[in-house]
Amino acid sequence: MKPSIYRESQAIIDLEAIRNNVRNECARLTSEQELFAVVKANGYGHGAVKVAQAAKEAGATGFCVSDLSEAIELREANLSDEPILVLSYVNPKYAKIALDQNISLTATSLQWLTETEQELTKASTTEKLKVHLKIDTGMGRVGLRDESEFEQASELFKTSSTLEMEGLFTHFATADSVAVDYFEHQQAKFLNAKSYFNQKIRYIHTSNSATALWHQGWESNVIRFGDAMYGMNPSGVALEEPFKLMPALSLETVITHIKELPPHEKIGYGITYETTDNEWIGTLPIGYADGLRRKYQGFRVIVDGEYAPIVGRICMDQCMIRLKQVYPIGTKVTIIGDNGDRNNSAQDAAEYIETINYEVTCALSDRLPRIYLNE
Ligand SMILES: *Cc1c(COP(=O)(O)O)cnc(C)c1O
């Protein structure tokens, strides 16, 4: 799908904010630690390639994605030398593609390791595929859990002619919470797992944004920096940011239609809103197909530095807002971002629709053009 460029709804991404967040985090790392920018899901909706390039300019030395297509997109965009790690399961039948493009894959299980070995042996490759072994220390998603598996995996890597153990890693389920007991439980599990691997491993990593921000990037010589790189607080509001995160994304549109209605006029599908007074009602060219979920009904967008609530149900491509006065067609409307003295953060939006800031930006669809500032 092509972005709808003949319409004034857009996601505006300030790449200098991305660079700032990366620089500030890099300044907190030890000399042994590196930062990989997590740009999965099209860079959390911000645009993977542009974000990866900006992060690289600011000090990121590699990238994490969630599938092979996302990794290939970066390689095709001339990010040809940096390590790229696919964090999720990739079917072993595609391992040769990863190898050919120097993309590192995650071993999600012992079965994955043996199948991938077979696939690459069949393909009679001379190079070894770079593999990061995932330990499931309590996230319950993917990874090896048992000590007998750690032993077998360690042996397999020692003798394999097709697989190189480039990394050992885990993922914390609660690094963004005030309570640390489960975090500590996972830490102990990881240290135990690590003790089974006496070979030299290039990358040991445990740190998403939250572990980097609030646990000093524990046991990591590379951190996987995602949400915070986009200027969002991974804990929501639970934990205070150790440095000011700069939000990179704004979501803006314009008024495309405006009218004054008398009392008792109805608005939108299901007529869930009725005017109570003489009211100025504006129409915006953005709807749930753009990621402005129907749950945002009632959320206050910002026009001319003043809040204006979304009234009536949000349609697929449009929605309506109530304004205090008439405004010209084309007046800017800020859904997320700054407008005058007011601001809506992705966190405000997330709280309104009862989700996390991650989902707010990831939900923005391909229809919305991405406009980049400070390229
Ligand atoms: C998405 C993801 C990250 C990044 O997490 P943030 O909270 O956005 O920093 C890190 N590691 C893994 C395994 C992930 O899936």
The ligand as a MOL file (V3000), in Angstrom:
LIG
                    3D

  0  0  0     0  0            999 V3000
M  V30 BEGIN CTAB
M  V30 COUNTS 15 15 0 0 0
M  V30 BEGIN ATOM
M  V30 1 C 11.1040 -5.7670 21.4560 0
M  V30 2 C 12.2390 -6.3560 22.1880 0
M  V30 3 C 13.1930 -5.5290 22.7870 0
M  V30 4 C 13.0370 -4.0320 22.8840 0
M  V30 5 O 12.2320 -3.7630 23.9830 0
M  V30 6 P 11.9690 -2.2450 24.4580 0
M  V30 7 O 11.1800 -2.3990 25.6850 0
M  V30 8 O 11.1930 -1.6040 23.3600 0
M  V30 9 O 13.2990 -1.6230 24.6540 0
M  V30 10 C 14.2920 -6.1220 23.3590 0
M  V30 11 N 14.4360 -7.4600 23.3430 0
M  V30 12 C 13.5450 -8.2950 22.7990 0
M  V30 13 C 13.7750 -9.7610 22.8190 0
M  V30 14 C 12.4000 -7.7680 22.2120 0
M  V30 15 O 11.4980 -8.5930 21.6800 0
M  V30 END ATOM
M  V30 BEGIN BOND
M  V30 1 1 1 2
M  V30 2 1 2 3
M  V30 3 2 2 14
M  V30 4 1 3 4
M  V30 5 2 3 10
M  V30 6 1 4 5
M  V30 7 1 5 6
M  V30 8 2 6 7
M  V30 9 1 6 8
M  V30 10 1 6 9
M  V30 11 1 10 11
M  V30 12 2 11 12
M  V30 13 1 12 13
M  V30 14 1 12 14
M  V30 15 1 14 15
M  V30 END BOND
M  V30 END CTAB
M  END
